[in-house]
Amino acid sequence: MMHPRSFSHLDAAVTLTAVQMNTSDDWQGNLATAEKLITQAAEAGAQLVALPEFFPLLSKKLEDRLALAEEEGQGPLQEALSALAARLGIWLVAGSLPLKTYVEDKTTNTCLVYGPDGRQVVRYDKIHLFGFRKGDESYNESATFVPGDQPVTFDTPFGRVGLAICYDLRFPELFRALHQVDVLVVPSAFTVPTGQAHWELLLRARAVENQCYVLAPAQVGSHADGRKTWGHSLLIDPWGEVMSCLPEGEGLVSGELNAQRLAEIRRQLPALNHRRL
Ligand SMILES: O=C(O)CCC(=O)C(=O)O
């Protein structure tokens, strides 16, 4: 099977940018930081900008998250994101935020995407909920989140984009279910021990095996909920090379999507056409 889509006709450079944040328990402050960094990215020429997982809030208190959770398509967070995407004319992959669910004390962990006209393009609910226990550190997302069950992609003039959130990265079958994307965006908040050991390795593996760009915006540093996150937001090319990385601090990671390079790698090594199912 040939790859169904080719974007090698695109001459204009396309810039992809990941925003790295140190989110606190003050959602209005976090939103202001996100708006500032997204604006900087767009002013520097980014067409697609992506925020990290949990960008509006990392709080010890579940009540804070439940209070912030909005209905899809309503509420101050979503209004601000939509207005920003429209004002800047960018594709905005809005990391993740909590949306209300049918279960009273649980939310989803949802990535909303806005197009350059400000309209919501897709919604992706994190499918694989994180569970981890080591020393003092433990996470059990299943206790307070409802998982999604649908892989999600969306099409742009510069290619097909697939979505995954953080822990999803460890489940390669999800990425195969996306059916050949050109860019994968993985909003994350990796722990320090698992990040040190696996973050770059997993992201590069997903880039190599799916022959696509991987843009991974991350949380960084110490947070109000006691969490420490690994940072190291990355942009990786379809050959698995790291194009740009921000180890520490808030800021931006950017680089250009090169459609010719993408097409060349797939032509030279058509591994996706050699699958035996
Ligand atoms: O997979 C990991 O090591 C980290 C996952 C994580 O922190 C998350 O899903 O929030």
The ligand as an ORCA input file, in Angstrom:
! r2SCAN-3c Opt
* xyz 0 1
  O       4.555      7.022     31.518
  C       5.158      7.702     32.353
  O       6.248      7.367     32.794
  C       4.612      9.004     32.833
  C       3.170      9.181     32.532
  C       2.573     10.368     33.200
  O       3.202     11.052     33.971
  C       1.188     10.721     32.887
  O       0.542     10.049     32.075
  O       0.713     11.737     33.433
*
